[in-house]
Every structure is written in C-alpha cells, then in structure tokens.
Amino acid sequence: MPDSEKSGNDDLVVVGASAGGIGALSTLVSTLQKSFPAPIVLAQHLDPQRPSHLGSILERRSALPIVIVSEPAPTPLEKGKIYVVPANRHVKIVDGHVHLETDDGERPKPSVDILLSSAAQSYGEHLIAVILTGSGSDGAAGAVDVKNAGGVVIIQNPQTAPYPSMPLSLPPTAVDHVVDMEQIGPLLFDILNGVHLVSTEKVDDPLRDLLGQVSGQTNIDFRNYKPTTILRRVGRRMAVTHNPNIRAYADYLGAHPDEVKELVKAFLINVTGFFRDPEAYNVIKTSIIPVLVERGQENGRTLRFWSAGCATGEEAYSLALLIADHLGPDFPEWNVKIFATDLAPDAIAFARRGLYPENVLTELPDDFRIRFFERIDHGYRISKALRQAVIFGQQDINRGVPFPRIDLVTCRNLLIYLKPQLQRVVLDLFAYSLHQSRGFLFLGKAETARPSKATFELVDKRWKIYRCLGGPHAFPVQDPSLAPRRNTAFFQEQKRRLAAAAMPSPHELTQSETEIAQLRRINETILRYTTLAVVIIDRNYRIMTINAAARRLLGVRDLGYDQDFLHSVRGMPYQEVRQAIDTAFRERTTITLPELELDQMAEGSGRYLHVTIMIMQVEQGAPELGIITSIDITEQVQTKKRLETVQREHAELFTELSTANKRLGAMNKELQDANEELQAANEELMLTQEELQATNEEFEATNEELQATNEELETNNEELQATNEELQTTNDELTARTVELQDLTVQHQLDQVHLSQVLQGFPHYVMVLSAEDLTIQAVNPSYQQWLKARDVIGLPVTEVFGGKDVDQLLKLLRTAIREKQPIDTTPIQASAFREEESDGRFIHTLVPISDAGSTINRLFIYTEKVE
C-alpha cells in the first residue's frame, strides 16, 4: 500500500525523456540550484548498443553531482544528486534505492512506466514526476500511477517541445503543471521548499478557515481529509503562487477565484481507467446488462446510459464495450446512447478523441483490444461505432440538467467530494433520470452516500449497485442555502423551473397533454413537409416535437420525444447553445446564432448552421415553448471563406503589382528623360544642317564633303539608336539576373539558417570548413563548449588544429575535397584542442558537401576522442 507517511521517505524527483531530449535535460539540470532538497533520477531512451555520454554531457551543465548508476547492487538515493540510469536496463525505486532489473521484454529500456510506478509505490505523495519531450507513449501509465498515489506530474509544454507526442499522450486530469523547459527547475525547487515551509507552520486554525472558505465557494467539503495530505497540497499551491503562509494564501484565494479551481484540482485525484474494479464490472456484465438488454428489446431496441463525472472517458467507453460485446453483430441495429459528462473541458476534449496510450489498456481483455480498437501512432483509438454511441458534454453536476429515461447511471467516487445536502440533491437528479425506466445506479466502492430506501433498493452491497424504485416527477433542484452566493440568480431560475414542472391538477394535465398532442399533429401535417429544420422544446430543453428535416440536419436518431435537445445533437457547442436558449426564455426575445459551427471532432468535418430561437406561448398561463429553426449554411460559409481567401490573395497580388508598377514608372521616366535629350540633340543637328544649306552657295566646292559628313552623322545616329536598343536589352537581362541572384541569396540564407539549426541540435562535435580555403565557417555548441567558447569562426583550420599528425589531417581534408568522398581517419594526434589535449588521439570523419552544381563548397568534420 503506497503510503508516504508510513514509508518515512523524503521527496523524490523522477525525470523521463526520449532519445531526442538531451537538449531538454541539459537545460533542466542547468537551472537546478546547489541546494536542491531532493534526489533526481533521470531516465532517457537511448540506443542500448551504443555507449552513452549523457553523464559527461550533464556534468558540464549541472551544479549538482552526477551519479552514473551501473552497479547491480542497489544504489542509495541522496539529496542534491542526479542519478543517471543505464539505457539497457529497466529500473525500479524500492525503499529509497535504485534497483537495476534484468527484464528482457519488448518494452523500450529503461521503461519510464516501470520507474514511475515503482517510485509511486515507495514515495506516494512525496514523488514529483517530470515528463519531457518524447515521441512515444512510455510514461503515460506511470504518470497515472503517480497521480493516483497523490504525487505531482509536470510535463514540458508540448507547444515548445521538439517531440510533443509523449506529453500530449498523457490524460489532462493526470497533469498538474504544463511548463516551459526553462521554468521546470525553479518550479521543482519552489514546490519542494513550499511543502517544507508549510510543514513547520502552526496551521490548525488558518487551515480550518481556509478549508471553510474553499467549501463555501465550491460546495465540496474537504475538512474530513487527512490533514497531512491537505497541508502538502496546499503547500504546493502556496509555492506556485509565491505566498509565504496559509493566511496570505487565503487572502490570495479571495482575490483570485481561478486559484480556487487549481486548489480543488490539487485536492482531487481525478483519474480513471478502463474497467476500474474489474469485479464490479463483471457484476454489471453478468447481472445488469442482460436485464437492460431484455427490457430494451421491448422498447424498440433502445438503451440509454449516463456516466456522470466521466473524467477522460474510460468509464463511458467501458460501458460501450460491455454493450457491444453483449449485443455482438446486432449492436449497429440498436439505438445505444451513453451520455458522458464532466466539469473539466480539457478532460472532455481528450475523451472525445477516443485515443489512449497502449499502457493504459492493460485492464482490457485482449479480444476487446482487437475487436474494438484500431492501432494509431503510439496508441489505440476506440472504434468509430463505439465513439458515435458516446455523447460527451461539459456539465456541472451541481447545476446540471438530468437526462430522462436513463437505464443505468454510473457515478463512481464523485459524491465523496460533496456535502451531504448536495449529495441528496445529486441522488434526486439520478432518481429523476431513472424513475421512468426503473433503472440502475452504479456508485464507487469508496462512496459513503446512501440513496433513500424509498427511492432505491440495494442490488449489490459490496459494489454499491442500486435499482430505482421510483423518483421525483418534478425537476429536482438544489436547496439555495447550499449554494455559494454568486449562484443566487441560478437558484431563482431553478425555483421557477420547479414551479413550472410541479404536478398539475387532472384538468391541467389533460390540457397540457392536449397541447403537446396538437404540436405533434402539427409536426405530422405541416412541419414534415417543410424543408426548414424545426424543433420545439420546453424550458427544460426537452424536445416536444421535431420534424424530419431537423432530424437529418442535426443528426437526432432517437425517435422518442422528451429527449434532451442539448445532448441529442452531436457536436453542438453545449455552452453557447444553452446560453442562447436561456437568454431567449429569460428575455422573451428572438436569439440568432448566424454561424454555429458543429464540433469537427464529433462530426468528422466542419458544418455550419444558421440557428434561430423564438419563444411562443399557446395561450395565457400555458408553459412557454421555444421554437428552434436551423438552416445548413455550410456551403455558404465555405464559399465565404474561399472568397475571403481569394480577396486576401488579390490584395497581396495588388500590392505586388503596385510595387512593380512604381518601379516601371520610375524606369519609364528615365527613358523619357533620355528621349528628350536625344530629341534636343536631333534639333541641334537639324539647325546645323540648315546653316550648312544657307552657306551652300558660298562653299560649293566643299558641298560634296559636307554631304558626306552629313551621311556619316546620320549613320552614327542610327548606330546610336541601335546601341541604345542593345543597352536596353542588356539592362533587362541584368534586371532578370538580379532577381535570380536575390532568390539565390534568400535560398542561401535559408540554407545557412537550416544548417545552424541542425548544428545547434546535433549532440556530437561538428565543425564546418570552407572547401576553398579551409577556413572555419561554423561549429556546433558541443564543439564550442569543448573549445571553451573561443571565437574560431573565419580562422584557418591550421591555426586551430594541432598535434603531430596535423599535416596528415590536412592532406586527408584535401583528398576528401578532391575525390568528393567521405573519409574516416584512423586515431591520430590532431585535434582542435591544441593547448589542453594535444597529446590526445582523435577519430575524424570528413564529409564533403556539394552545392546544386556538384561543386564541393563545404566540408563537415565530425570529431570523436579515443578513450
């Protein structure tokens, strides 16, 4: 039994990363202070056949001592040290020691799942798990075990991680903090020191006041929790928010309402799994499901379930798996709906994907995995047929709307967090959902709430399974005295609903039934022939009537009435539509949602509707009804978006054309100026000709010479014009060549940036030389660190490399350039560390790099020291 208090262990930090996480690990250890108050165990997936230099790499960046775990004997853990485990062994943490295992299974070594799970058993809530960049799913199941044991899970921000699939594969309910790489070290230090700080404070009265404040704002009573557990988790939040004591943190809670949600999240362990408590699900499979299927056969092959507090969806999908397994090939012919609700929107989004890591499916029978899952990337996605049977929605059970005609409600280990008065309200909600079908209620084994014997009968005492005998016919509401002050308006609205839903007199009941029958006759006679999608609902969102066009457009497959509109339409944005309906009823006005987008994850492709909500009242005193009309405007919206894209492209093209037009205008002006100069010169020539003609009589003897001169001038003028045309042609060619050179320059710059990025991320020692003069163009960070940050860019290689075999190295460099082939040197005494390690022996790999014209322009040198 993982109990941190009984183990007596101090805190522990476990870090898991993939082979691409060397940079992330280097950044992490560089941010850790010498006074770090806990040991750190570091596991990274590497090639087990190649020697690992991770320890030596981290030693250069870390202020803490690095311990390489290699001995078969258990290694004790000490505060302020970093333990690097080998890449070819599985590792466990037992009794404060690192144990190397000999497991030769198919799991990648070292298994982060095994490491985290074993550490969770030994350290419990004293454990902090850090998941860094990775391309697999190893660590997801281990992180869930850490969360179950009360520990803290921190992941690297997937938006900045080079390989984000590992952090993204974790269920969001198992993650406490999503942090950028540079902030993880300071956060670890703050959490550990914050917990120690609160443990030394006299906290009885301040803690009691704090819990009372949280209880008043959330309706969740944490006063019966173990004080040490509460204190530790409060201390974590104090550290994150930088509050020195509990009283200061209580003031911070009052000024920052969002922090209350984070504190509640820290208190609650909101994780789940497929078929959690397999024996309980076996009772459901053998005793409950057959009864429900037999009754559903009589009700038109319809089954309806509600998973309240579904977290990341495993519980809802477990029900779907049981039903699909029981019905077999007849499953597609049944109308099975499983409503899965939870307060956390990120958990709902994760559940709706239906994609889970492989290690999370350990409790599933093998045939279930084969029949109902498909392999995708590093996990499994539940089949489309089962995903379509489950309808996920965000709902606060404290203020939720119950689903009618439910056959089975599952609410496992949720009521234990609620006050007794609120527990009774929630049980009334379940009774409202189950009383029509006399359905079953499945609670968690840790629940202390006991349903009323007047409403439920006990079916299985051990697994808390009940059957509804009958329930409230009126819409159940919470007692306003239990609600926080900010919800007063809500409960006034609930009171109004209760009054509207109260049992009428026999005369009124008949009149109401008559009105509903009239509505449905209208549907059969008028609405069925219109192409406009029309739905009529009451104030509790229940469908009174719906025409065929609305069923097709909104995907409402259930043919029964009185179903909940908000949860019957797949992919509808729940909060937005519910708010619009509430506003329409409250303000008695028409609300329009001009471009309502259905959820793409649920529908498979983007769809847009134009939705109008109007309020009508058949006669004075009768209940108000809402008319919801919908039009499919997907094509119009897509056309609009295409037009916007075209307009944006046209605007960009117009800008480019304007710029080109300005350039052409400037060139045209230059040509006009040149033409004016030529015209002026031509006029001068004409004047000269007139003067010559005027003196023709006086110079008859020289007339022929002047005529010859005039002909020569005309010829020169023609040659000048021809030369001008040639110059213009040459100018156009030069302009085109300039554009090409600019494009080549941009491409060259991109190549340089790409080369720099490759060098930055390369874990070995790399140097880039110019093939023309063997000068150094670039070195990667590893080489730069080895050179002790000396600036060698632009220096000849002969000024940096030394050793007695340097001439041999230079000869091989020129040979690689001449023959255009890579060369691996033998171990020689020639290196870029002339002063410090001139007597060392190194192996150099020389790789010539050619440009697009097959000309060698660069030479890569990969250097490795021979031990």
Secondary structure, 3 states (H helix, E strand, C coil): CCCHHHHCCCCEEEEEECHHHHHHHHHHHHCCCCCCCCCEEEEECCCCCCCCCHHHHHHHHCCCCEEECCCCCCEECCCCCEEECCCCCCEEEECCEEEECCCCCCCCCCCHHHHHHHHHHHHHHHEEEEECCCCCCCCHHHHHHHHHCCCEEEEECCCCCCCCHHHHCCCHHHCCEEECHHHHHHHHHHHHHHHHHHHCCCCHHHHHHHHHHHHHHHCECCCCCCHHHHHHHHHHHHHHHCCCCHHHHHHHHHHCHHHHHHHHHHHCCCCCCCCCCHHHHHHHHHHHHHHHHHHHHHCCCEEEEEEECCCCCHHHHHHHHHHHHHHHHHHHHCEEEEEEEECCHHHHHHHHHCEEEHHHHCCCCHHHHHHHEEEECCEEEECHHHHHHEEEEECCCCCCCCCCCCCEEEECCCHHHECHHHHHHHHHHHHHHHCCCCCEEEECCCCCCCCCCCCEEEEECCCCEEEECCCCCCCCCCCHHHCCHHHHHHHHHHHHHHHHHCCCCHHHHHHHHHHHHHHHHHHHHCHHHCCCEEEEECCCCEEEEECHHHHHHHCCCCCCCCCEHHHHCCCCCHHHHHHHHHHHHHHCCCEEEEEEEECHHHHCCCEEEEEEEEEECCCCCCCCEEEEEEEECHHHHHHHHHHHHHHHHHHHHHHHHHHHHHHHHHHHHHHHHHHHHHHHHHHHHHHHHHHHHHCCCCCCCCHHHHHHHHHHHHHHHHHHHHHHHHHHHHHHHHHHHHHHHHHHHHHHHHHHHHHHHHHHHCCCEEEEEECCCCEEEEECHHHHHHCCCCCCCCCEHHHHCECCCHHHHHHHHHHHHHHCCCEECCCECCECCCCCCCCCCEEEEEEEEECCCCCEEEEEEEEEECC
